[in-house]
């Protein structure tokens, strides 16, 4: 009688297949792409913040000077630029 070399017990301990180089390269490319996308988002947010800051500064500079008022509410004739 011949003994079959392949049995169900032989299939139980299959070695874990290591990731291939193409899988590692794909994962590395994904990581690089995500980092580049994150940098792009941060740069865009910084640009938007700079634009908002510049707009606020321009609005403050474009305000007309406000008259100085004494405690009775009378205008004294002096003008000041109010800076918040």
HTML snippet that shows the backbone in 3Dmol.js (N, CA, C, O; Angstrom):
<script src="https://3Dmol.org/build/3Dmol-min.js"></script>
<div id="view" style="width:600px;height:400px;position:relative"></div>
<script>
const pdb = `
ATOM      1  N   UNK A   1       0.817  -1.179   0.000  1.00  0.00           N
ATOM      2  CA  UNK A   1       0.000   0.000   0.000  1.00  0.00           C
ATOM      3  C   UNK A   1       0.865   1.248   0.000  1.00  0.00           C
ATOM      4  O   UNK A   1       1.842   1.347   0.742  1.00  0.00           O
ATOM      5  N   UNK A   2       0.500   2.170  -0.819  1.00  0.00           N
ATOM      6  CA  UNK A   2       1.262   3.415  -0.905  1.00  0.00           C
ATOM      7  C   UNK A   2       0.665   4.439   0.047  1.00  0.00           C
ATOM      8  O   UNK A   2      -0.553   4.530   0.204  1.00  0.00           O
ATOM      9  N   UNK A   3       1.547   5.209   0.679  1.00  0.00           N
ATOM     10  CA  UNK A   3       1.091   6.259   1.595  1.00  0.00           C
ATOM     11  C   UNK A   3       1.066   7.579   0.831  1.00  0.00           C
ATOM     12  O   UNK A   3       2.037   7.958   0.176  1.00  0.00           O
ATOM     13  N   UNK A   4      -0.058   8.260   0.933  1.00  0.00           N
ATOM     14  CA  UNK A   4      -0.201   9.535   0.236  1.00  0.00           C
ATOM     15  C   UNK A   4       0.592  10.597   1.002  1.00  0.00           C
ATOM     16  O   UNK A   4       0.398  10.765   2.206  1.00  0.00           O
ATOM     17  N   UNK A   5       1.484  11.315   0.309  1.00  0.00           N
ATOM     18  CA  UNK A   5       2.344  12.306   0.951  1.00  0.00           C
ATOM     19  C   UNK A   5       1.570  13.571   1.336  1.00  0.00           C
ATOM     20  O   UNK A   5       1.994  14.310   2.224  1.00  0.00           O
ATOM     21  N   UNK A   6       0.487  13.809   0.700  1.00  0.00           N
ATOM     22  CA  UNK A   6      -0.299  15.013   0.998  1.00  0.00           C
ATOM     23  C   UNK A   6      -1.457  14.611   1.882  1.00  0.00           C
ATOM     24  O   UNK A   6      -2.269  13.763   1.511  1.00  0.00           O
ATOM     25  N   UNK A   7      -1.530  15.215   3.040  1.00  0.00           N
ATOM     26  CA  UNK A   7      -2.636  14.920   3.941  1.00  0.00           C
ATOM     27  C   UNK A   7      -3.228  16.229   4.451  1.00  0.00           C
ATOM     28  O   UNK A   7      -2.649  17.296   4.245  1.00  0.00           O
ATOM     29  N   UNK A   8      -4.347  16.153   5.098  1.00  0.00           N
ATOM     30  CA  UNK A   8      -4.989  17.362   5.618  1.00  0.00           C
ATOM     31  C   UNK A   8      -4.130  17.996   6.713  1.00  0.00           C
ATOM     32  O   UNK A   8      -4.178  19.213   6.894  1.00  0.00           O
ATOM     33  N   UNK A   9      -3.364  17.220   7.430  1.00  0.00           N
ATOM     34  CA  UNK A   9      -2.491  17.762   8.469  1.00  0.00           C
ATOM     35  C   UNK A   9      -1.354  18.568   7.850  1.00  0.00           C
ATOM     36  O   UNK A   9      -0.879  19.521   8.467  1.00  0.00           O
ATOM     37  N   UNK A  10      -0.915  18.218   6.674  1.00  0.00           N
ATOM     38  CA  UNK A  10       0.159  18.925   6.005  1.00  0.00           C
ATOM     39  C   UNK A  10      -0.255  20.317   5.560  1.00  0.00           C
ATOM     40  O   UNK A  10       0.601  21.188   5.402  1.00  0.00           O
ATOM     41  N   UNK A  11      -1.517  20.544   5.357  1.00  0.00           N
ATOM     42  CA  UNK A  11      -2.006  21.850   4.920  1.00  0.00           C
ATOM     43  C   UNK A  11      -2.222  22.814   6.080  1.00  0.00           C
ATOM     44  O   UNK A  11      -2.410  24.007   5.843  1.00  0.00           O
ATOM     45  N   UNK A  12      -2.202  22.355   7.297  1.00  0.00           N
ATOM     46  CA  UNK A  12      -2.514  23.191   8.455  1.00  0.00           C
ATOM     47  C   UNK A  12      -1.426  24.207   8.743  1.00  0.00           C
ATOM     48  O   UNK A  12      -1.718  25.288   9.252  1.00  0.00           O
ATOM     49  N   UNK A  13      -0.182  23.888   8.430  1.00  0.00           N
ATOM     50  CA  UNK A  13       0.932  24.782   8.763  1.00  0.00           C
ATOM     51  C   UNK A  13       1.525  25.430   7.514  1.00  0.00           C
ATOM     52  O   UNK A  13       2.703  25.236   7.214  1.00  0.00           O
ATOM     53  N   UNK A  14       0.734  26.178   6.805  1.00  0.00           N
ATOM     54  CA  UNK A  14       1.260  26.877   5.642  1.00  0.00           C
ATOM     55  C   UNK A  14       2.067  28.083   6.105  1.00  0.00           C
ATOM     56  O   UNK A  14       1.634  28.806   7.002  1.00  0.00           O
ATOM     57  N   UNK A  15       3.198  28.305   5.523  1.00  0.00           N
ATOM     58  CA  UNK A  15       3.995  29.474   5.922  1.00  0.00           C
ATOM     59  C   UNK A  15       3.289  30.776   5.498  1.00  0.00           C
ATOM     60  O   UNK A  15       2.622  30.839   4.465  1.00  0.00           O
ATOM     61  N   UNK A  16       3.459  31.781   6.314  1.00  0.00           N
ATOM     62  CA  UNK A  16       2.856  33.072   5.996  1.00  0.00           C
ATOM     63  C   UNK A  16       3.660  33.691   4.878  1.00  0.00           C
ATOM     64  O   UNK A  16       4.886  33.779   4.947  1.00  0.00           O
ATOM     65  N   UNK A  17       2.957  34.118   3.850  1.00  0.00           N
ATOM     66  CA  UNK A  17       3.654  34.687   2.698  1.00  0.00           C
ATOM     67  C   UNK A  17       4.070  36.122   3.009  1.00  0.00           C
ATOM     68  O   UNK A  17       3.246  36.945   3.406  1.00  0.00           O
ATOM     69  N   UNK A  18       5.335  36.407   2.828  1.00  0.00           N
ATOM     70  CA  UNK A  18       5.849  37.752   3.056  1.00  0.00           C
ATOM     71  C   UNK A  18       5.377  38.661   1.927  1.00  0.00           C
ATOM     72  O   UNK A  18       5.213  38.216   0.791  1.00  0.00           O
ATOM     73  N   UNK A  19       5.157  39.953   2.247  1.00  0.00           N
ATOM     74  CA  UNK A  19       4.727  40.864   1.184  1.00  0.00           C
ATOM     75  C   UNK A  19       5.801  40.944   0.103  1.00  0.00           C
ATOM     76  O   UNK A  19       7.000  40.954   0.381  1.00  0.00           O
ATOM     77  N   UNK A  20       5.340  40.999  -1.101  1.00  0.00           N
ATOM     78  CA  UNK A  20       6.288  41.081  -2.203  1.00  0.00           C
ATOM     79  C   UNK A  20       6.821  42.501  -2.310  1.00  0.00           C
ATOM     80  O   UNK A  20       6.285  43.419  -1.689  1.00  0.00           O
ATOM     81  N   UNK A  21       7.864  42.679  -3.087  1.00  0.00           N
ATOM     82  CA  UNK A  21       8.466  43.992  -3.244  1.00  0.00           C
ATOM     83  C   UNK A  21       7.481  44.973  -3.873  1.00  0.00           C
ATOM     84  O   UNK A  21       7.487  46.161  -3.551  1.00  0.00           O
ATOM     85  N   UNK A  22       6.636  44.471  -4.769  1.00  0.00           N
ATOM     86  CA  UNK A  22       5.666  45.369  -5.400  1.00  0.00           C
ATOM     87  C   UNK A  22       4.648  45.865  -4.375  1.00  0.00           C
ATOM     88  O   UNK A  22       4.187  47.003  -4.463  1.00  0.00           O
ATOM     89  N   UNK A  23       4.297  45.031  -3.414  1.00  0.00           N
ATOM     90  CA  UNK A  23       3.356  45.452  -2.367  1.00  0.00           C
ATOM     91  C   UNK A  23       4.016  46.512  -1.479  1.00  0.00           C
ATOM     92  O   UNK A  23       3.381  47.503  -1.116  1.00  0.00           O
ATOM     93  N   UNK A  24       5.270  46.305  -1.136  1.00  0.00           N
ATOM     94  CA  UNK A  24       6.006  47.266  -0.321  1.00  0.00           C
ATOM     95  C   UNK A  24       6.140  48.585  -1.072  1.00  0.00           C
ATOM     96  O   UNK A  24       5.966  49.657  -0.491  1.00  0.00           O
ATOM     97  N   UNK A  25       6.451  48.505  -2.365  1.00  0.00           N
ATOM     98  CA  UNK A  25       6.579  49.712  -3.176  1.00  0.00           C
ATOM     99  C   UNK A  25       5.244  50.439  -3.283  1.00  0.00           C
ATOM    100  O   UNK A  25       5.209  51.669  -3.246  1.00  0.00           O
ATOM    101  N   UNK A  26       4.164  49.708  -3.414  1.00  0.00           N
ATOM    102  CA  UNK A  26       2.840  50.312  -3.494  1.00  0.00           C
ATOM    103  C   UNK A  26       2.494  51.017  -2.180  1.00  0.00           C
ATOM    104  O   UNK A  26       1.966  52.129  -2.188  1.00  0.00           O
ATOM    105  N   UNK A  27       2.792  50.371  -1.062  1.00  0.00           N
ATOM    106  CA  UNK A  27       2.528  50.983   0.246  1.00  0.00           C
ATOM    107  C   UNK A  27       3.363  52.240   0.436  1.00  0.00           C
ATOM    108  O   UNK A  27       2.878  53.239   0.967  1.00  0.00           O
ATOM    109  N   UNK A  28       4.615  52.190   0.006  1.00  0.00           N
ATOM    110  CA  UNK A  28       5.487  53.360   0.133  1.00  0.00           C
ATOM    111  C   UNK A  28       4.972  54.498  -0.740  1.00  0.00           C
ATOM    112  O   UNK A  28       4.995  55.658  -0.328  1.00  0.00           O
ATOM    113  N   UNK A  29       4.510  54.173  -1.938  1.00  0.00           N
ATOM    114  CA  UNK A  29       3.969  55.200  -2.836  1.00  0.00           C
ATOM    115  C   UNK A  29       2.720  55.828  -2.231  1.00  0.00           C
ATOM    116  O   UNK A  29       2.535  57.042  -2.314  1.00  0.00           O
ATOM    117  N   UNK A  30       1.861  55.013  -1.624  1.00  0.00           N
ATOM    118  CA  UNK A  30       0.666  55.543  -0.973  1.00  0.00           C
ATOM    119  C   UNK A  30       1.047  56.498   0.154  1.00  0.00           C
ATOM    120  O   UNK A  30       0.440  57.558   0.305  1.00  0.00           O
ATOM    121  N   UNK A  31       2.037  56.128   0.935  1.00  0.00           N
ATOM    122  CA  UNK A  31       2.477  56.974   2.049  1.00  0.00           C
ATOM    123  C   UNK A  31       3.028  58.297   1.530  1.00  0.00           C
ATOM    124  O   UNK A  31       2.754  59.353   2.100  1.00  0.00           O
ATOM    125  N   UNK A  32       3.803  58.240   0.451  1.00  0.00           N
ATOM    126  CA  UNK A  32       4.358  59.462  -0.136  1.00  0.00           C
ATOM    127  C   UNK A  32       3.240  60.339  -0.684  1.00  0.00           C
ATOM    128  O   UNK A  32       3.252  61.556  -0.502  1.00  0.00           O
ATOM    129  N   UNK A  33       2.279  59.720  -1.354  1.00  0.00           N
ATOM    130  CA  UNK A  33       1.146  60.474  -1.907  1.00  0.00           C
ATOM    131  C   UNK A  33       0.329  61.134  -0.799  1.00  0.00           C
ATOM    132  O   UNK A  33      -0.090  62.284  -0.936  1.00  0.00           O
ATOM    133  N   UNK A  34       0.102  60.414   0.294  1.00  0.00           N
ATOM    134  CA  UNK A  34      -0.655  60.980   1.418  1.00  0.00           C
ATOM    135  C   UNK A  34       0.096  62.140   2.042  1.00  0.00           C
ATOM    136  O   UNK A  34      -0.509  63.154   2.390  1.00  0.00           O
ATOM    137  N   UNK A  35       1.411  62.005   2.188  1.00  0.00           N
ATOM    138  CA  UNK A  35       2.213  63.086   2.765  1.00  0.00           C
ATOM    139  C   UNK A  35       2.177  64.315   1.855  1.00  0.00           C
ATOM    140  O   UNK A  35       2.057  65.442   2.337  1.00  0.00           O
ATOM    141  N   UNK A  36       2.278  64.104   0.559  1.00  0.00           N
ATOM    142  CA  UNK A  36       2.232  65.222  -0.389  1.00  0.00           C
ATOM    143  C   UNK A  36       0.868  65.900  -0.353  1.00  0.00           C
ATOM    144  O   UNK A  36       0.781  67.127  -0.408  1.00  0.00           O
ATOM    145  N   UNK A  37      -0.183  65.115  -0.262  1.00  0.00           N
ATOM    146  CA  UNK A  37      -1.536  65.680  -0.195  1.00  0.00           C
ATOM    147  C   UNK A  37      -1.714  66.470   1.097  1.00  0.00           C
ATOM    148  O   UNK A  37      -2.327  67.538   1.087  1.00  0.00           O
ATOM    149  N   UNK A  38      -1.192  65.964   2.200  1.00  0.00           N
ATOM    150  CA  UNK A  38      -1.296  66.664   3.482  1.00  0.00           C
ATOM    151  C   UNK A  38      -0.539  67.986   3.426  1.00  0.00           C
ATOM    152  O   UNK A  38      -1.024  69.002   3.924  1.00  0.00           O
ATOM    153  N   UNK A  39       0.654  67.976   2.818  1.00  0.00           N
ATOM    154  CA  UNK A  39       1.422  69.209   2.682  1.00  0.00           C
ATOM    155  C   UNK A  39       0.680  70.233   1.836  1.00  0.00           C
ATOM    156  O   UNK A  39       0.703  71.428   2.131  1.00  0.00           O
ATOM    157  N   UNK A  40       0.020  69.757   0.783  1.00  0.00           N
ATOM    158  CA  UNK A  40      -0.747  70.647  -0.092  1.00  0.00           C
ATOM    159  C   UNK A  40      -1.909  71.273   0.678  1.00  0.00           C
ATOM    160  O   UNK A  40      -2.195  72.460   0.518  1.00  0.00           O
ATOM    161  N   UNK A  41      -2.574  70.481   1.508  1.00  0.00           N
ATOM    162  CA  UNK A  41      -3.699  70.990   2.301  1.00  0.00           C
ATOM    163  C   UNK A  41      -3.209  72.032   3.299  1.00  0.00           C
ATOM    164  O   UNK A  41      -3.837  73.078   3.462  1.00  0.00           O
ATOM    165  N   UNK A  42      -2.099  71.754   3.963  1.00  0.00           N
ATOM    166  CA  UNK A  42      -1.544  72.701   4.944  1.00  0.00           C
ATOM    167  C   UNK A  42      -1.152  74.001   4.254  1.00  0.00           C
ATOM    168  O   UNK A  42      -1.425  75.084   4.772  1.00  0.00           O
ATOM    169  N   UNK A  43      -0.515  73.904   3.096  1.00  0.00           N
ATOM    170  CA  UNK A  43      -0.112  75.103   2.360  1.00  0.00           C
ATOM    171  C   UNK A  43      -1.338  75.916   1.941  1.00  0.00           C
ATOM    172  O   UNK A  43      -1.318  77.146   1.999  1.00  0.00           O
ATOM    173  N   UNK A  44      -2.394  75.240   1.523  1.00  0.00           N
ATOM    174  CA  UNK A  44      -3.616  75.931   1.124  1.00  0.00           C
ATOM    175  C   UNK A  44      -4.254  76.624   2.329  1.00  0.00           C
ATOM    176  O   UNK A  44      -4.729  77.754   2.213  1.00  0.00           O
ATOM    177  N   UNK A  45      -4.266  75.958   3.477  1.00  0.00           N
ATOM    178  CA  UNK A  45      -4.834  76.570   4.681  1.00  0.00           C
ATOM    179  C   UNK A  45      -4.034  77.792   5.102  1.00  0.00           C
ATOM    180  O   UNK A  45      -4.605  78.799   5.522  1.00  0.00           O
ATOM    181  N   UNK A  46      -2.705  77.703   4.990  1.00  0.00           N
ATOM    182  CA  UNK A  46      -1.865  78.846   5.346  1.00  0.00           C
ATOM    183  C   UNK A  46      -2.115  80.015   4.397  1.00  0.00           C
ATOM    184  O   UNK A  46      -2.148  81.168   4.826  1.00  0.00           O
ATOM    185  N   UNK A  47      -2.291  79.722   3.121  1.00  0.00           N
ATOM    186  CA  UNK A  47      -2.568  80.768   2.147  1.00  0.00           C
ATOM    187  C   UNK A  47      -3.907  81.440   2.447  1.00  0.00           C
ATOM    188  O   UNK A  47      -4.018  82.665   2.400  1.00  0.00           O
ATOM    189  N   UNK A  48      -4.919  80.632   2.755  1.00  0.00           N
ATOM    190  CA  UNK A  48      -6.233  81.186   3.079  1.00  0.00           C
ATOM    191  C   UNK A  48      -6.164  82.039   4.334  1.00  0.00           C
ATOM    192  O   UNK A  48      -6.777  83.104   4.393  1.00  0.00           O
ATOM    193  N   UNK A  49      -5.421  81.582   5.341  1.00  0.00           N
ATOM    194  CA  UNK A  49      -5.290  82.351   6.581  1.00  0.00           C
ATOM    195  C   UNK A  49      -4.579  83.675   6.319  1.00  0.00           C
ATOM    196  O   UNK A  49      -4.970  84.709   6.861  1.00  0.00           O
ATOM    197  N   UNK A  50      -3.540  83.646   5.492  1.00  0.00           N
ATOM    198  CA  UNK A  50      -2.813  84.874   5.162  1.00  0.00           C
ATOM    199  C   UNK A  50      -3.720  85.851   4.423  1.00  0.00           C
ATOM    200  O   UNK A  50      -3.656  87.057   4.656  1.00  0.00           O
ATOM    201  N   UNK A  51      -4.564  85.335   3.534  1.00  0.00           N
ATOM    202  CA  UNK A  51      -5.499  86.199   2.816  1.00  0.00           C
ATOM    203  C   UNK A  51      -6.514  86.822   3.772  1.00  0.00           C
ATOM    204  O   UNK A  51      -6.842  88.002   3.650  1.00  0.00           O
ATOM    205  N   UNK A  52      -7.009  86.030   4.721  1.00  0.00           N
ATOM    206  CA  UNK A  52      -7.968  86.579   5.706  1.00  0.00           C
ATOM    207  C   UNK A  52      -7.303  87.642   6.564  1.00  0.00           C
ATOM    208  O   UNK A  52      -7.895  88.687   6.834  1.00  0.00           O
ATOM    209  N   UNK A  53      -6.067  87.378   6.995  1.00  0.00           N
ATOM    210  CA  UNK A  53      -5.344  88.356   7.813  1.00  0.00           C
ATOM    211  C   UNK A  53      -5.126  89.653   7.042  1.00  0.00           C
ATOM    212  O   UNK A  53      -5.273  90.745   7.590  1.00  0.00           O
ATOM    213  N   UNK A  54      -4.776  89.520   5.772  1.00  0.00           N
ATOM    214  CA  UNK A  54      -4.536  90.699   4.947  1.00  0.00           C
ATOM    215  C   UNK A  54      -5.836  91.478   4.745  1.00  0.00           C
ATOM    216  O   UNK A  54      -5.835  92.709   4.766  1.00  0.00           O
ATOM    217  N   UNK A  55      -6.938  90.764   4.551  1.00  0.00           N
ATOM    218  CA  UNK A  55      -8.228  91.419   4.365  1.00  0.00           C
ATOM    219  C   UNK A  55      -8.627  92.180   5.629  1.00  0.00           C
ATOM    220  O   UNK A  55      -9.115  93.307   5.542  1.00  0.00           O
ATOM    221  N   UNK A  56      -8.427  91.582   6.787  1.00  0.00           N
ATOM    222  CA  UNK A  56      -8.751  92.246   8.049  1.00  0.00           C
ATOM    223  C   UNK A  56      -7.892  93.495   8.221  1.00  0.00           C
ATOM    224  O   UNK A  56      -8.383  94.543   8.641  1.00  0.00           O
ATOM    225  N   UNK A  57      -6.613  93.376   7.894  1.00  0.00           N
ATOM    226  CA  UNK A  57      -5.705  94.516   8.024  1.00  0.00           C
ATOM    227  C   UNK A  57      -6.125  95.645   7.079  1.00  0.00           C
ATOM    228  O   UNK A  57      -6.083  96.814   7.461  1.00  0.00           O
ATOM    229  N   UNK A  58      -6.523  95.312   5.864  1.00  0.00           N
ATOM    230  CA  UNK A  58      -6.961  96.333   4.917  1.00  0.00           C
ATOM    231  C   UNK A  58      -8.247  97.002   5.394  1.00  0.00           C
ATOM    232  O   UNK A  58      -8.410  98.213   5.242  1.00  0.00           O
ATOM    233  N   UNK A  59      -9.158  96.222   5.970  1.00  0.00           N
ATOM    234  CA  UNK A  59     -10.407  96.788   6.468  1.00  0.00           C
ATOM    235  C   UNK A  59     -10.131  97.748   7.617  1.00  0.00           C
ATOM    236  O   UNK A  59     -10.774  98.792   7.728  1.00  0.00           O
ATOM    237  N   UNK A  60      -9.177  97.396   8.469  1.00  0.00           N
ATOM    238  CA  UNK A  60      -8.843  98.276   9.589  1.00  0.00           C
ATOM    239  C   UNK A  60      -8.216  99.571   9.083  1.00  0.00           C
ATOM    240  O   UNK A  60      -8.486 100.643   9.624  1.00  0.00           O
ATOM    241  N   UNK A  61      -7.386  99.479   8.053  1.00  0.00           N
ATOM    242  CA  UNK A  61      -6.720 100.660   7.530  1.00  0.00           C
ATOM    243  C   UNK A  61      -7.678 101.543   6.746  1.00  0.00           C
ATOM    244  O   UNK A  61      -7.482 102.757   6.685  1.00  0.00           O
ATOM    245  N   UNK A  62      -8.704 100.964   6.150  1.00  0.00           N
ATOM    246  CA  UNK A  62      -9.618 101.738   5.318  1.00  0.00           C
ATOM    247  C   UNK A  62     -10.729 102.414   6.125  1.00  0.00           C
ATOM    248  O   UNK A  62     -11.514 103.178   5.563  1.00  0.00           O
ATOM    249  N   UNK A  63     -10.806 102.152   7.408  1.00  0.00           N
ATOM    250  CA  UNK A  63     -11.839 102.801   8.223  1.00  0.00           C
ATOM    251  C   UNK A  63     -11.526 104.287   8.354  1.00  0.00           C
ATOM    252  O   UNK A  63     -10.377 104.670   8.573  1.00  0.00           O
ATOM    253  N   UNK A  64     -12.563 105.126   8.217  1.00  0.00           N
ATOM    254  CA  UNK A  64     -12.318 106.559   8.380  1.00  0.00           C
ATOM    255  C   UNK A  64     -11.984 106.871   9.837  1.00  0.00           C
ATOM    256  O   UNK A  64     -12.415 106.161  10.745  1.00  0.00           O
ATOM    257  N   UNK A  65     -11.216 107.934  10.053  1.00  0.00           N
ATOM    258  CA  UNK A  65     -10.887 108.289  11.433  1.00  0.00           C
ATOM    259  C   UNK A  65     -12.147 108.640  12.216  1.00  0.00           C
ATOM    260  O   UNK A  65     -13.082 109.233  11.678  1.00  0.00           O
ATOM    261  N   UNK A  66     -12.158 108.270  13.480  1.00  0.00           N
ATOM    262  CA  UNK A  66     -13.325 108.535  14.321  1.00  0.00           C
ATOM    263  C   UNK A  66     -13.069 109.788  15.152  1.00  0.00           C
ATOM    264  O   UNK A  66     -11.962 110.001  15.646  1.00  0.00           O
ATOM    265  N   UNK A  67     -14.087 110.599  15.297  1.00  0.00           N
ATOM    266  CA  UNK A  67     -13.918 111.814  16.102  1.00  0.00           C
ATOM    267  C   UNK A  67     -13.804 111.475  17.588  1.00  0.00           C
ATOM    268  O   UNK A  67     -14.401 110.513  18.072  1.00  0.00           O
ATOM    269  N   UNK A  68     -13.022 112.291  18.297  1.00  0.00           N
ATOM    270  CA  UNK A  68     -12.881 112.115  19.734  1.00  0.00           C
ATOM    271  C   UNK A  68     -14.060 112.802  20.403  1.00  0.00           C
ATOM    272  O   UNK A  68     -14.386 113.949  20.099  1.00  0.00           O
ATOM    273  N   UNK A  69     -14.694 112.078  21.322  1.00  0.00           N
ATOM    274  CA  UNK A  69     -15.871 112.602  22.016  1.00  0.00           C
ATOM    275  C   UNK A  69     -15.541 112.678  23.499  1.00  0.00           C
ATOM    276  O   UNK A  69     -14.963 111.751  24.066  1.00  0.00           O
ATOM    277  N   UNK A  70     -15.921 113.812  24.132  1.00  0.00           N
ATOM    278  CA  UNK A  70     -15.682 113.946  25.567  1.00  0.00           C
ATOM    279  C   UNK A  70     -16.775 113.233  26.355  1.00  0.00           C
ATOM    280  O   UNK A  70     -17.662 112.617  25.766  1.00  0.00           O
ATOM    281  N   UNK A  71     -16.716 113.313  27.670  1.00  0.00           N
ATOM    282  CA  UNK A  71     -17.649 112.563  28.515  1.00  0.00           C
ATOM    283  C   UNK A  71     -19.098 113.003  28.346  1.00  0.00           C
ATOM    284  O   UNK A  71     -20.008 112.236  28.658  1.00  0.00           O
ATOM    285  N   UNK A  72     -19.333 114.211  27.863  1.00  0.00           N
ATOM    286  CA  UNK A  72     -20.714 114.651  27.622  1.00  0.00           C
ATOM    287  C   UNK A  72     -21.199 114.290  26.217  1.00  0.00           C
ATOM    288  O   UNK A  72     -22.337 114.596  25.862  1.00  0.00           O
ATOM    289  N   UNK A  73     -20.350 113.644  25.414  1.00  0.00           N
ATOM    290  CA  UNK A  73     -20.746 113.253  24.067  1.00  0.00           C
ATOM    291  C   UNK A  73     -20.490 114.330  23.043  1.00  0.00           C
ATOM    292  O   UNK A  73     -20.970 114.232  21.914  1.00  0.00           O
ATOM    293  N   UNK A  74     -19.750 115.349  23.407  1.00  0.00           N
ATOM    294  CA  UNK A  74     -19.464 116.420  22.469  1.00  0.00           C
ATOM    295  C   UNK A  74     -18.187 116.106  21.698  1.00  0.00           C
ATOM    296  O   UNK A  74     -17.206 115.628  22.267  1.00  0.00           O
ATOM    297  N   UNK A  75     -18.212 116.379  20.413  1.00  0.00           N
ATOM    298  CA  UNK A  75     -17.039 116.153  19.583  1.00  0.00           C
ATOM    299  C   UNK A  75     -16.039 117.262  19.867  1.00  0.00           C
ATOM    300  O   UNK A  75     -16.381 118.444  19.838  1.00  0.00           O
ATOM    301  N   UNK A  76     -14.774 116.862  20.148  1.00  0.00           N
ATOM    302  CA  UNK A  76     -13.767 117.861  20.501  1.00  0.00           C
ATOM    303  C   UNK A  76     -13.021 118.396  19.290  1.00  0.00           C
ATOM    304  O   UNK A  76     -12.267 119.360  19.421  1.00  0.00           O
ATOM    305  N   UNK A  77     -13.204 117.807  18.123  1.00  0.00           N
ATOM    306  CA  UNK A  77     -12.524 118.285  16.931  1.00  0.00           C
ATOM    307  C   UNK A  77     -11.280 117.504  16.595  1.00  0.00           C
ATOM    308  O   UNK A  77     -10.771 117.638  15.482  1.00  0.00           O
ATOM    309  N   UNK A  78     -10.766 116.702  17.490  1.00  0.00           N
ATOM    310  CA  UNK A  78      -9.586 115.891  17.200  1.00  0.00           C
ATOM    311  C   UNK A  78     -10.026 114.581  16.563  1.00  0.00           C
ATOM    312  O   UNK A  78     -11.103 114.068  16.867  1.00  0.00           O
ATOM    313  N   UNK A  79      -9.204 114.049  15.691  1.00  0.00           N
ATOM    314  CA  UNK A  79      -9.528 112.776  15.039  1.00  0.00           C
ATOM    315  C   UNK A  79      -8.457 111.753  15.377  1.00  0.00           C
ATOM    316  O   UNK A  79      -7.265 112.060  15.382  1.00  0.00           O
ATOM    317  N   UNK A  80      -8.889 110.557  15.653  1.00  0.00           N
ATOM    318  CA  UNK A  80      -7.967 109.464  15.958  1.00  0.00           C
ATOM    319  C   UNK A  80      -8.344 108.267  15.095  1.00  0.00           C
ATOM    320  O   UNK A  80      -9.516 108.041  14.794  1.00  0.00           O
ATOM    321  N   UNK A  81      -7.341 107.516  14.710  1.00  0.00           N
ATOM    322  CA  UNK A  81      -7.601 106.230  14.060  1.00  0.00           C
ATOM    323  C   UNK A  81      -7.665 105.182  15.147  1.00  0.00           C
ATOM    324  O   UNK A  81      -6.735 105.020  15.936  1.00  0.00           O
ATOM    325  N   UNK A  82      -8.778 104.473  15.173  1.00  0.00           N
ATOM    326  CA  UNK A  82      -8.957 103.457  16.199  1.00  0.00           C
ATOM    327  C   UNK A  82      -8.347 102.141  15.706  1.00  0.00           C
ATOM    328  O   UNK A  82      -8.683 101.661  14.624  1.00  0.00           O
ATOM    329  N   UNK A  83      -7.456 101.568  16.503  1.00  0.00           N
ATOM    330  CA  UNK A  83      -6.849 100.280  16.173  1.00  0.00           C
ATOM    331  C   UNK A  83      -7.247  99.294  17.254  1.00  0.00           C
ATOM    332  O   UNK A  83      -6.974  99.499  18.437  1.00  0.00           O
ATOM    333  N   UNK A  84      -7.884  98.242  16.837  1.00  0.00           N
ATOM    334  CA  UNK A  84      -8.369  97.259  17.818  1.00  0.00           C
ATOM    335  C   UNK A  84      -7.258  96.305  18.177  1.00  0.00           C
ATOM    336  O   UNK A  84      -7.458  95.400  18.988  1.00  0.00           O
TER     337      UNK A  84
END
`;
const viewer = $3Dmol.createViewer("view");
viewer.addModel(pdb, "pdb");
viewer.setStyle({}, {cartoon: {color: "spectrum"}});
viewer.zoomTo();
viewer.render();
</script>
